[in-house]
Amino acid sequence: MRPLIVKVLKRSEAQEMLADLDGWEIHGKILAKEYAFKDFHDGLEFVKKVAVIADKQDHHPDVLLSYGSVVLELTTHSTGRLTDKDFKLAAAIDRLT
């Protein structure tokens, strides 16, 4: 099996890709977004849906689940930087909502 090649993004490239996303922010080497929910259960159901997408893409966000909100943080740990994988996953997650 051929290893997956990821494109490490320059800051300007990341900013351009950010324009195609809704509500995501870049914090250093992390792409982050907070989602609001009416309660803990709805947030948990959302996280379960995110898990399915993340597994399919073999790229997993850091998740903070609390009452009424879910914060997702994406970075490509193997590179220590933002890559095209982060933005692809963010776009797929946004299609859930």
URRATA-V788433 format. One record per pair of residues at least 24 apart in sequence whose C-alpha atoms are under 10 Angstrom apart, sorted by the first residue. I is the first residue (numbers start at 0). J is the second residue. D is the distance in whole Angstrom. If there is no record, write none. Layout:
I:J:D ; I:J:D
//
This chain:
4:83:10 ; 4:84:10 ; 5:75:9 ; 5:77:10 ; 5:78:9 ; 5:81:10 ; 5:82:6 ; 5:83:7 ; 5:84:7 ; 5:85:10 ; 6:78:10 ; 6:80:10 ; 6:81:9 ; 6:82:5 ; 6:83:6 ; 6:84:8 ; 7:75:9 ; 7:78:7 ; 7:79:9 ; 7:80:7 ; 7:81:6 ; 7:82:4 ; 7:83:7 ; 7:84:9 ; 7:85:10 ; 8:80:8 ; 8:81:6 ; 8:82:5 ; 8:83:7 ; 9:80:9 ; 9:81:8 ; 9:82:9 ; 10:80:10 ; 10:81:9 ; 12:81:10 ; 12:82:10 ; 12:83:9 ; 13:81:7 ; 13:82:8 ; 13:83:8 ; 13:85:10 ; 13:86:8 ; 16:83:9 ; 16:86:7 ; 16:87:10 ; 17:86:8 ; 17:89:10 ; 17:90:10 ; 19:86:9 ; 19:90:8 ; 20:86:8 ; 20:87:10 ; 20:89:7 ; 20:90:6 ; 20:93:8 ; 21:89:9 ; 21:90:9 ; 21:93:8 ; 22:93:9 ; 23:71:9 ; 23:72:9 ; 23:86:10 ; 23:89:8 ; 23:90:10 ; 23:93:10 ; 24:72:10 ; 25:72:10 ; 25:73:10 ; 25:81:9 ; 26:72:9 ; 27:74:10 ; 27:80:9 ; 27:81:9 ; 28:72:10 ; 28:73:9 ; 28:74:7 ; 28:75:9 ; 28:76:10 ; 28:79:7 ; 28:80:5 ; 28:81:6 ; 28:82:9 ; 29:71:10 ; 29:72:6 ; 29:73:6 ; 29:74:5 ; 29:75:9 ; 29:79:9 ; 29:80:8 ; 29:81:7 ; 29:82:10 ; 29:85:9 ; 30:60:10 ; 30:71:8 ; 30:72:6 ; 30:73:5 ; 30:74:6 ; 30:75:10 ; 30:80:10 ; 30:81:7 ; 30:82:10 ; 30:85:7 ; 30:86:8 ; 30:89:8 ; 31:60:9 ; 31:61:9 ; 31:62:10 ; 31:70:7 ; 31:71:6 ; 31:72:4 ; 31:73:6 ; 31:74:9 ; 31:85:10 ; 31:89:9 ; 32:69:8 ; 32:70:6 ; 32:71:6 ; 32:72:7 ; 32:73:9 ; 32:89:9 ; 32:93:10 ; 33:62:10 ; 33:63:9 ; 33:64:10 ; 33:68:7 ; 33:69:6 ; 33:70:4 ; 33:71:6 ; 33:72:9 ; 34:64:10 ; 34:67:8 ; 34:68:5 ; 34:69:5 ; 34:70:6 ; 34:71:8 ; 34:93:10 ; 34:96:9 ; 35:65:10 ; 35:66:9 ; 35:67:6 ; 35:68:4 ; 35:69:7 ; 35:70:9 ; 36:65:10 ; 36:66:8 ; 36:67:5 ; 36:68:5 ; 36:69:8 ; 37:66:8 ; 37:67:5 ; 37:68:8 ; 38:65:9 ; 38:66:6 ; 38:67:5 ; 38:68:8 ; 39:64:8 ; 39:65:6 ; 39:66:4 ; 39:67:6 ; 39:68:7 ; 39:69:9 ; 40:64:10 ; 40:65:10 ; 40:66:8 ; 40:67:9 ; 41:66:9 ; 41:67:8 ; 41:68:9 ; 41:69:10 ; 42:66:8 ; 42:67:7 ; 42:68:6 ; 42:69:6 ; 42:70:10 ; 43:67:10 ; 43:68:9 ; 43:69:8 ; 45:69:8 ; 45:92:9 ; 45:95:8 ; 45:96:9 ; 46:70:10 ; 46:71:9 ; 46:92:10 ; 48:92:8 ; 48:95:8 ; 49:88:9 ; 49:89:10 ; 49:91:9 ; 49:92:6 ; 49:93:10 ; 49:95:8 ; 50:92:10 ; 52:88:8 ; 52:91:7 ; 52:92:7 ; 52:95:10 ; 53:88:7 ; 53:89:10 ; 53:91:9 ; 53:92:9 ; 55:88:10 ; 56:84:8 ; 56:87:9 ; 56:88:7 ; 56:91:10 ; 57:84:9 ; 57:88:10 ; 58:84:7 ; 58:85:8 ; 58:87:10 ; 58:88:7 ; 59:85:9 ; 59:88:9 ; 60:85:9 ; 60:88:9 ; 60:89:9
//
